[in-house]
């Protein structure tokens, strides 16, 4: 089991534990946070009420590569 501290880029995570969601955001656009079981192959959901409200209002989120996004909280997989 590996533990990744907040700020780790998604591409540095070698294995995603599909029983636990990873919380992440774009370091260039940190105002929106997301969660997913595996951001590279699973659905991505809003990670907080503000992002959920923005999604409901059809806000366009960034187009930065998902691999560059960073975890917002410690993640163990």
N, C-alpha and C positions, 0 to 999 in steps of 0.2 A: 504494500500500500504506500503510495506516494502522497505527500502533502505539498500543495502549491500555495504560496502566500499571495495576498492581494497584490495586484500589479503584474502578475505573471501573464505573459501573452498566451492566447489560446493555442498557438502553434508549438509552445513549449510543453504542453500537456500531452504525455504519450499515451494515456488511456483515460477514457471517460467512464465513470461508474454510472451505468444507466439507471440505478436506483436513487441517484442523487442528482439534483439539478445544479448546474454551474451558473453563477450569476456573473455577468460581465457587462462591459460598456466599451465604447470607442474612446481611446485616450484623447483624440482630437475633438470629439463631440460627447463629453461625459455627462451631459444633461439627461441622456436617455439610458436606462439600464434594462437589460434583458436576462432571460433565464432559459435554459435548455438542458436536456439530458446529454446531448452531444451536438454542439452548434454546427458541426460539419455535415451531419446527416439526419438530424432530428428537427422537429418544429422548434421555432424560436418564439417565445412569448414575452410580453412586457414583464419587467422585473420589479416594478413598483407602480403605485397608483398614478403618478404623473405621466409615466410612459404609456400606461394603459389608456389614460384620458387623451393623450396626444394621438395614439393609434386610432381611437374612436373618432377623432376629428380629422382623420386622414392625413396626418402630418407625414411628410417624407423624411425618413431617417437617413443617415449618412450612407454613402456607397463605398466606404473604406473597406478593404479586405477583412473578412471575418477573422483571419489568422492574426491580424494585428490588434484585435480587441483584447482587453485585459480583464482578468477576474477582479471583482470588486470586494470579495471576501475570501478568506482562506478556503481552499477546495481540496478535499481528500478523495483520492480515487485508487 
